[in-house]
Structure formats: structure tokens, C-alpha cells
Amino acid sequence: MKELIKKYLKYLKIERNSSEHTITSYQNDLYQLHGSASRHLEQDENSLDISEIDRLIIRLWLGELTEEGMARSTIARKVAAVRSFFKYCFKRGYIQKNPAHLLIIPKKEQRLPTTVQTGEISEMMELAGENDPATIQERAILELFYSTGIRLSELTNLNVKDIQLHQKQLTVFGKGSKQRIVPLGEKALTAIEKHLEQRNQLFTSDTSRDINALFLSVGGKRIYPRMVQRIIKKYLLKVSEVTQKSPHTLRHSFATHMLDAGADIRLIKEFLGHANLASTQIYTHTSVERLQRIYSQAHPRAENKS
């Protein structure tokens, strides 16, 4: 079964052009199922045959995850991984019957996105001092996230050539390498221009430096996700009490603030790179909640204030 998992992951990368994040997540999910099945069937992991895995084995594994208190959203992704894997094996003739065919993906909890207030955003940008090449880069990262709403993976994969300063736009390669053009605001443009002026100072004599990457880590290599997460958390800790202090918080804030200002949700969908409008509509709930709160506070007859 291990060899089939490897073939499937290769298929995801080459034929489906799936993101590295998806491939890594599916790999972990399938190996987790593999380990659970080996225990239940009392077989060595290296000799387990995929034909021995039936619907009961899969449900036992999912039951274990539920008992461990795993979030429904995580279990839903694992079910999606298993269904996709067994569908692949069935279509390729590796199995005669698909045990995951009727598996139901549990509904995810409808959690509203975490956002930061506009005043807190302004305060955060002021705190991002531009004293040296490293802090200039940090300011550019903050401005770019909030100005465009791009994903963490999209930011770390950006190259210098993806920035079109004269056109005031950015070329982004999203999920599945889908390309989209995102406009850049003046503040983000200014921050990026300053970064580009100082960027060469982030290089060292290390021959492994990345001359194409827009943002760099220590030694001049391409910036990595964990470093960006630490930068965002550092600044959000100083200005906000939100529980989620991550790049996605700035992405959520971008979409919510645009919607609050009257932007068409279909345009926000394009900015965010969502495949369908349903993914974007969660922001309408946040906006409605905000409107209701303002109405309750401001209208003299909204509630009993006596």
C-alpha cells in the first residue's frame, strides 16, 4: 500500500498540479490511515495490502480521530484525502472495489474569520519601523498582505519579476498554479520600492542565495512560511487582542474591510483567488454582524437603553 500512496502523491503533483501544502497534508493523512489499518489488522506496515482495507477499517480510524477530539474541519480534509486516494486506485485498477465510495465528509464548523480593526492596522504599520533592510522588508510584507489579501504560500513564492511597479500591480500564482493579477495600493507600492532599494543588503556571500525571490530570509535565501508567521505574530501581538495572529488574519481583514467599504463580493472573490463565490461569502456574515452591532449602538430605538 505504501507504494500506491507514493504513486498517488506523484499523480497529485504532476497530473493534478496540487500545492505542496495539499500534497503534504494528504501524505500525512494516508500514512495515518495506513498505520491505523495495520494495527487493526495486526499486520506489518510494510506488507499491508490495500485490498484488505474495507469500509469498516476506515470508519474505525475516523472514530479514533473523533474520540481524540480532532476538529471536524480536519477530519473532513482527511476524509477527502482518503476518498480521492481510493478513487484513484479504483480507476487505475489497483483495487476491484472502492471502500471509501460512500464515505460522507462531515460538515465543517462555520467559524467566522478573525479580523483586525482598521485602527489597529494603522498602528501596526507605524510600529513597523524602517530602520534597516530587515525591518524595511517586514513593513513591505505587512503592507502587501493587507493591500492584496494574498495567501502565505503566494507571498513566499513571489519573485521580483512578479511586481509591476509602473502598472501598480502584482502577478500571483495561486492554488494549482492559477495566475491572477492583483492591484497594489500606494502604501504597498512605496513599501515594496523601499524594500527593493535595500534588498541586496540582505544577501551574503553564500552561493545558495536566491536572486529571484522578492522576500529573503537570513543569508539571502527565499523567505520561508514560518519566518513570515513569526513576523506577523510579532506585530499583531503589539496592537490587537485577536486570538489568531497569523497571515490569514490580515487576509481576512483585507476582505472584510473591502466589503464594509462597499466593494462587490465578486471582485473580492477575484482578489482572493477563490475558485467559487461560496468561499468568499463567509465575509458577508462578518459584515452583517458589524452592521447589526453599529445599528444597536447608534440607533435611538434599536434597543431599550433606559
Contacts in CASP RR format, 6 or more apart in sequence:
PFRMAT RR
TARGET T0000
AUTHOR 0000-0000-0000
METHOD contacts of the structure
MODEL  1
MKELIKKYLKYLKIERNSSEHTITSYQNDLYQLHGSASRHLEQDENSLDI
SEIDRLIIRLWLGELTEEGMARSTIARKVAAVRSFFKYCFKRGYIQKNPA
HLLIIPKKEQRLPTTVQTGEISEMMELAGENDPATIQERAILELFYSTGI
RLSELTNLNVKDIQLHQKQLTVFGKGSKQRIVPLGEKALTAIEKHLEQRN
QLFTSDTSRDINALFLSVGGKRIYPRMVQRIIKKYLLKVSEVTQKSPHTL
RHSFATHMLDAGADIRLIKEFLGHANLASTQIYTHTSVERLQRIYSQAHP
RAENKS
1 34 0 8 1.000
1 37 0 8 1.000
1 48 0 8 1.000
1 49 0 8 1.000
1 50 0 8 1.000
1 53 0 8 1.000
2 34 0 8 1.000
2 45 0 8 1.000
2 46 0 8 1.000
2 48 0 8 1.000
4 50 0 8 1.000
4 89 0 8 1.000
4 94 0 8 1.000
5 27 0 8 1.000
5 30 0 8 1.000
5 31 0 8 1.000
5 34 0 8 1.000
5 85 0 8 1.000
8 26 0 8 1.000
8 30 0 8 1.000
8 85 0 8 1.000
8 88 0 8 1.000
8 89 0 8 1.000
9 23 0 8 1.000
9 26 0 8 1.000
9 27 0 8 1.000
11 88 0 8 1.000
12 18 0 8 1.000
12 22 0 8 1.000
12 23 0 8 1.000
12 26 0 8 1.000
13 23 0 8 1.000
17 176 0 8 1.000
17 177 0 8 1.000
18 26 0 8 1.000
18 176 0 8 1.000
19 153 0 8 1.000
19 174 0 8 1.000
19 175 0 8 1.000
19 176 0 8 1.000
20 153 0 8 1.000
21 153 0 8 1.000
25 77 0 8 1.000
25 81 0 8 1.000
26 81 0 8 1.000
26 84 0 8 1.000
26 85 0 8 1.000
29 77 0 8 1.000
29 78 0 8 1.000
29 81 0 8 1.000
29 82 0 8 1.000
30 81 0 8 1.000
30 82 0 8 1.000
30 85 0 8 1.000
32 61 0 8 1.000
32 78 0 8 1.000
33 53 0 8 1.000
33 58 0 8 1.000
33 61 0 8 1.000
33 78 0 8 1.000
33 82 0 8 1.000
34 45 0 8 1.000
34 48 0 8 1.000
35 45 0 8 1.000
36 57 0 8 1.000
36 60 0 8 1.000
36 61 0 8 1.000
36 64 0 8 1.000
37 48 0 8 1.000
37 52 0 8 1.000
37 53 0 8 1.000
37 57 0 8 1.000
37 61 0 8 1.000
38 44 0 8 1.000
38 45 0 8 1.000
38 48 0 8 1.000
40 57 0 8 1.000
40 60 0 8 1.000
40 61 0 8 1.000
41 48 0 8 1.000
41 52 0 8 1.000
41 57 0 8 1.000
43 52 0 8 1.000
50 89 0 8 1.000
50 94 0 8 1.000
50 95 0 8 1.000
51 95 0 8 1.000
51 96 0 8 1.000
53 99 0 8 1.000
54 99 0 8 1.000
55 99 0 8 1.000
55 100 0 8 1.000
55 102 0 8 1.000
55 103 0 8 1.000
57 99 0 8 1.000
58 82 0 8 1.000
58 99 0 8 1.000
58 100 0 8 1.000
58 103 0 8 1.000
62 75 0 8 1.000
62 78 0 8 1.000
62 79 0 8 1.000
65 74 0 8 1.000
65 75 0 8 1.000
65 78 0 8 1.000
66 75 0 8 1.000
71 109 0 8 1.000
72 106 0 8 1.000
72 107 0 8 1.000
72 108 0 8 1.000
72 109 0 8 1.000
73 108 0 8 1.000
73 109 0 8 1.000
75 106 0 8 1.000
76 105 0 8 1.000
76 106 0 8 1.000
76 107 0 8 1.000
76 108 0 8 1.000
79 100 0 8 1.000
79 103 0 8 1.000
79 104 0 8 1.000
79 105 0 8 1.000
79 106 0 8 1.000
80 105 0 8 1.000
82 100 0 8 1.000
82 103 0 8 1.000
83 100 0 8 1.000
83 101 0 8 1.000
83 103 0 8 1.000
83 105 0 8 1.000
85 100 0 8 1.000
86 95 0 8 1.000
86 98 0 8 1.000
86 99 0 8 1.000
86 100 0 8 1.000
86 101 0 8 1.000
87 98 0 8 1.000
87 100 0 8 1.000
87 101 0 8 1.000
89 95 0 8 1.000
89 98 0 8 1.000
90 97 0 8 1.000
90 98 0 8 1.000
90 101 0 8 1.000
110 282 0 8 1.000
112 282 0 8 1.000
112 285 0 8 1.000
112 286 0 8 1.000
112 289 0 8 1.000
113 248 0 8 1.000
113 252 0 8 1.000
113 255 0 8 1.000
113 256 0 8 1.000
113 282 0 8 1.000
113 283 0 8 1.000
113 286 0 8 1.000
114 242 0 8 1.000
114 243 0 8 1.000
114 244 0 8 1.000
114 248 0 8 1.000
114 249 0 8 1.000
114 252 0 8 1.000
115 242 0 8 1.000
115 249 0 8 1.000
115 252 0 8 1.000
115 253 0 8 1.000
115 256 0 8 1.000
115 257 0 8 1.000
115 286 0 8 1.000
116 124 0 8 1.000
116 236 0 8 1.000
116 239 0 8 1.000
116 240 0 8 1.000
116 242 0 8 1.000
116 249 0 8 1.000
116 250 0 8 1.000
116 253 0 8 1.000
117 240 0 8 1.000
118 257 0 8 1.000
120 239 0 8 1.000
120 240 0 8 1.000
121 146 0 8 1.000
121 253 0 8 1.000
123 238 0 8 1.000
123 239 0 8 1.000
124 142 0 8 1.000
124 235 0 8 1.000
124 236 0 8 1.000
124 238 0 8 1.000
124 239 0 8 1.000
124 240 0 8 1.000
125 139 0 8 1.000
125 142 0 8 1.000
125 143 0 8 1.000
125 187 0 8 1.000
127 235 0 8 1.000
127 238 0 8 1.000
127 239 0 8 1.000
128 135 0 8 1.000
128 138 0 8 1.000
128 139 0 8 1.000
128 142 0 8 1.000
128 235 0 8 1.000
129 135 0 8 1.000
129 138 0 8 1.000
129 139 0 8 1.000
130 136 0 8 1.000
130 139 0 8 1.000
130 194 0 8 1.000
132 198 0 8 1.000
133 195 0 8 1.000
133 198 0 8 1.000
133 199 0 8 1.000
133 201 0 8 1.000
133 202 0 8 1.000
134 202 0 8 1.000
136 191 0 8 1.000
136 194 0 8 1.000
136 195 0 8 1.000
136 198 0 8 1.000
137 195 0 8 1.000
137 198 0 8 1.000
137 199 0 8 1.000
137 202 0 8 1.000
137 215 0 8 1.000
137 216 0 8 1.000
138 231 0 8 1.000
138 235 0 8 1.000
139 191 0 8 1.000
139 194 0 8 1.000
139 195 0 8 1.000
140 188 0 8 1.000
140 191 0 8 1.000
140 192 0 8 1.000
140 194 0 8 1.000
140 195 0 8 1.000
140 215 0 8 1.000
141 155 0 8 1.000
141 215 0 8 1.000
141 228 0 8 1.000
141 231 0 8 1.000
141 232 0 8 1.000
142 191 0 8 1.000
142 231 0 8 1.000
142 232 0 8 1.000
142 235 0 8 1.000
142 250 0 8 1.000
143 187 0 8 1.000
143 188 0 8 1.000
143 190 0 8 1.000
143 191 0 8 1.000
143 192 0 8 1.000
144 150 0 8 1.000
144 155 0 8 1.000
144 170 0 8 1.000
144 184 0 8 1.000
144 188 0 8 1.000
144 191 0 8 1.000
144 192 0 8 1.000
145 155 0 8 1.000
145 232 0 8 1.000
145 247 0 8 1.000
145 250 0 8 1.000
145 251 0 8 1.000
145 254 0 8 1.000
146 188 0 8 1.000
146 250 0 8 1.000
146 253 0 8 1.000
146 254 0 8 1.000
147 184 0 8 1.000
147 185 0 8 1.000
147 187 0 8 1.000
147 188 0 8 1.000
147 254 0 8 1.000
148 170 0 8 1.000
148 172 0 8 1.000
148 182 0 8 1.000
148 183 0 8 1.000
148 184 0 8 1.000
148 188 0 8 1.000
148 254 0 8 1.000
148 271 0 8 1.000
149 182 0 8 1.000
149 250 0 8 1.000
149 251 0 8 1.000
149 254 0 8 1.000
149 255 0 8 1.000
149 271 0 8 1.000
149 272 0 8 1.000
150 170 0 8 1.000
150 172 0 8 1.000
150 182 0 8 1.000
150 251 0 8 1.000
151 174 0 8 1.000
151 175 0 8 1.000
151 247 0 8 1.000
151 248 0 8 1.000
151 251 0 8 1.000
152 225 0 8 1.000
152 228 0 8 1.000
152 229 0 8 1.000
152 246 0 8 1.000
152 247 0 8 1.000
152 248 0 8 1.000
153 174 0 8 1.000
153 225 0 8 1.000
154 172 0 8 1.000
154 173 0 8 1.000
154 174 0 8 1.000
155 215 0 8 1.000
155 228 0 8 1.000
155 247 0 8 1.000
156 215 0 8 1.000
156 222 0 8 1.000
156 223 0 8 1.000
156 224 0 8 1.000
156 225 0 8 1.000
156 228 0 8 1.000
157 173 0 8 1.000
158 170 0 8 1.000
158 172 0 8 1.000
158 213 0 8 1.000
158 214 0 8 1.000
158 215 0 8 1.000
159 212 0 8 1.000
159 213 0 8 1.000
159 214 0 8 1.000
160 196 0 8 1.000
160 199 0 8 1.000
160 212 0 8 1.000
160 213 0 8 1.000
160 214 0 8 1.000
161 212 0 8 1.000
162 170 0 8 1.000
162 171 0 8 1.000
162 172 0 8 1.000
162 173 0 8 1.000
162 214 0 8 1.000
163 170 0 8 1.000
163 184 0 8 1.000
163 192 0 8 1.000
163 196 0 8 1.000
163 214 0 8 1.000
164 170 0 8 1.000
164 171 0 8 1.000
165 189 0 8 1.000
165 192 0 8 1.000
165 193 0 8 1.000
168 183 0 8 1.000
168 184 0 8 1.000
168 185 0 8 1.000
168 189 0 8 1.000
169 181 0 8 1.000
169 182 0 8 1.000
169 183 0 8 1.000
169 184 0 8 1.000
170 181 0 8 1.000
170 182 0 8 1.000
170 183 0 8 1.000
170 184 0 8 1.000
171 179 0 8 1.000
171 180 0 8 1.000
171 181 0 8 1.000
171 182 0 8 1.000
172 179 0 8 1.000
172 180 0 8 1.000
172 181 0 8 1.000
172 182 0 8 1.000
172 273 0 8 1.000
173 179 0 8 1.000
174 180 0 8 1.000
174 273 0 8 1.000
175 273 0 8 1.000
175 275 0 8 1.000
178 273 0 8 1.000
180 270 0 8 1.000
180 273 0 8 1.000
182 271 0 8 1.000
184 192 0 8 1.000
195 215 0 8 1.000
199 216 0 8 1.000
202 216 0 8 1.000
202 219 0 8 1.000
202 220 0 8 1.000
203 209 0 8 1.000
203 216 0 8 1.000
203 219 0 8 1.000
203 220 0 8 1.000
204 219 0 8 1.000
204 220 0 8 1.000
206 219 0 8 1.000
206 220 0 8 1.000
206 221 0 8 1.000
208 221 0 8 1.000
209 216 0 8 1.000
209 219 0 8 1.000
209 220 0 8 1.000
209 221 0 8 1.000
210 216 0 8 1.000
210 220 0 8 1.000
210 221 0 8 1.000
210 222 0 8 1.000
213 220 0 8 1.000
213 221 0 8 1.000
213 222 0 8 1.000
213 223 0 8 1.000
215 222 0 8 1.000
215 223 0 8 1.000
215 228 0 8 1.000
216 222 0 8 1.000
216 223 0 8 1.000
217 223 0 8 1.000
217 224 0 8 1.000
217 227 0 8 1.000
228 247 0 8 1.000
229 246 0 8 1.000
229 247 0 8 1.000
232 245 0 8 1.000
232 246 0 8 1.000
232 247 0 8 1.000
232 249 0 8 1.000
232 250 0 8 1.000
233 245 0 8 1.000
233 246 0 8 1.000
236 242 0 8 1.000
236 245 0 8 1.000
236 249 0 8 1.000
237 245 0 8 1.000
242 249 0 8 1.000
251 272 0 8 1.000
252 283 0 8 1.000
252 286 0 8 1.000
254 271 0 8 1.000
255 268 0 8 1.000
255 271 0 8 1.000
255 272 0 8 1.000
255 280 0 8 1.000
255 283 0 8 1.000
256 283 0 8 1.000
256 286 0 8 1.000
256 287 0 8 1.000
256 290 0 8 1.000
258 268 0 8 1.000
258 271 0 8 1.000
259 265 0 8 1.000
259 268 0 8 1.000
259 283 0 8 1.000
259 284 0 8 1.000
259 286 0 8 1.000
259 287 0 8 1.000
260 287 0 8 1.000
260 290 0 8 1.000
265 277 0 8 1.000
265 280 0 8 1.000
265 281 0 8 1.000
265 283 0 8 1.000
265 284 0 8 1.000
266 277 0 8 1.000
268 280 0 8 1.000
268 283 0 8 1.000
269 276 0 8 1.000
269 277 0 8 1.000
269 279 0 8 1.000
269 280 0 8 1.000
272 279 0 8 1.000
272 280 0 8 1.000
274 280 0 8 1.000
295 302 0 8 1.000
296 302 0 8 1.000
296 303 0 8 1.000
END
